[in-house]
Amino acid sequence: MSDMALNQFIIALLESAYRSIKQATDDLTDEQLYYQPTAESNSIAWLVWHLSRWRDFISATISGEPQIWISEGWAQRYGMSGERTGMGDTPAQVTAFRVERAVLFGYVDAAHHRTVERVAALTPTQLGQTIVSYPTGGQRPAWRALAGMCGDSAQHTGQIAYLRGMLSGYGWRRAAS
């Protein structure tokens, strides 16, 4: 697989998850966005923030660019620290997570688009570089970190779709392409 094909493959995975997020969150009420099936479960709103935050964090780390979470003031709009990614959040932090809808989806959109731009521009050298692996602190090639990021996106997107189905049944998927 050529390096460009690898970039395009990663972008295709990111775009697919993004479309699924948009479809699953379309027309949800705030109550539905923040619904938690149990006190130790994630809400849809927290999941879309966390996976967007993680994409921003990983793609910025690999590209050497600043995270838009910090550089574009999203952390301030969320009222959170620049370091917070959702990794290691306690059940209390997940339950307390609340942000205006426009801010939530503004960051989801901005992080997605910036992540795709970063991945499209990655060179073979950047893809092969060794980076610190989070949360373990070990090291791995950048392309493996991107594969993990895509896996996390798929996992969380599935969780979002499952929660949406719990809230509104299967009918919301009829418009799927």
ChimeraX attribute file (.defattr): number of C-alpha atoms within 10 A of each C-alpha:
attribute: neighborCount
match mode: 1-to-1
recipient: residues
	/A:1	6
	/A:2	8
	/A:3	13
	/A:4	15
	/A:5	10
	/A:6	17
	/A:7	21
	/A:8	15
	/A:9	13
	/A:10	20
	/A:11	20
	/A:12	14
	/A:13	15
	/A:14	23
	/A:15	15
	/A:16	14
	/A:17	20
	/A:18	21
	/A:19	13
	/A:20	20
	/A:21	21
	/A:22	14
	/A:23	16
	/A:24	22
	/A:25	19
	/A:26	11
	/A:27	11
	/A:28	14
	/A:29	11
	/A:30	13
	/A:31	9
	/A:32	18
	/A:33	22
	/A:34	21
	/A:35	20
	/A:36	18
	/A:37	12
	/A:38	10
	/A:39	12
	/A:40	12
	/A:41	13
	/A:42	21
	/A:43	24
	/A:44	26
	/A:45	23
	/A:46	25
	/A:47	21
	/A:48	24
	/A:49	21
	/A:50	21
	/A:51	25
	/A:52	24
	/A:53	22
	/A:54	20
	/A:55	26
	/A:56	27
	/A:57	22
	/A:58	21
	/A:59	25
	/A:60	18
	/A:61	16
	/A:62	23
	/A:63	18
	/A:64	11
	/A:65	13
	/A:66	14
	/A:67	23
	/A:68	20
	/A:69	25
	/A:70	13
	/A:71	11
	/A:72	13
	/A:73	14
	/A:74	21
	/A:75	17
	/A:76	12
	/A:77	14
	/A:78	17
	/A:79	11
	/A:80	13
	/A:81	12
	/A:82	16
	/A:83	10
	/A:84	15
	/A:85	19
	/A:86	16
	/A:87	12
	/A:88	9
	/A:89	12
	/A:90	11
	/A:91	14
	/A:92	10
	/A:93	12
	/A:94	20
	/A:95	19
	/A:96	11
	/A:97	16
	/A:98	16
	/A:99	17
	/A:100	11
	/A:101	12
	/A:102	9
	/A:103	13
	/A:104	19
	/A:105	18
	/A:106	13
	/A:107	24
	/A:108	22
	/A:109	15
	/A:110	16
	/A:111	25
	/A:112	22
	/A:113	15
	/A:114	17
	/A:115	25
	/A:116	20
	/A:117	13
	/A:118	19
	/A:119	23
	/A:120	15
	/A:121	13
	/A:122	19
	/A:123	14
	/A:124	14
	/A:125	10
	/A:126	17
	/A:127	21
	/A:128	15
	/A:129	14
	/A:130	17
	/A:131	20
	/A:132	15
	/A:133	16
	/A:134	12
	/A:135	8
	/A:136	7
	/A:137	9
	/A:138	10
	/A:139	13
	/A:140	15
	/A:141	16
	/A:142	23
	/A:143	21
	/A:144	15
	/A:145	22
	/A:146	19
	/A:147	13
	/A:148	14
	/A:149	20
	/A:150	20
	/A:151	14
	/A:152	16
	/A:153	25
	/A:154	19
	/A:155	13
	/A:156	20
	/A:157	23
	/A:158	16
	/A:159	17
	/A:160	24
	/A:161	20
	/A:162	15
	/A:163	21
	/A:164	23
	/A:165	15
	/A:166	12
	/A:167	14
	/A:168	11
	/A:169	11
	/A:170	12
	/A:171	8
	/A:172	16
	/A:173	14
	/A:174	7
	/A:175	7
	/A:176	9
	/A:177	6
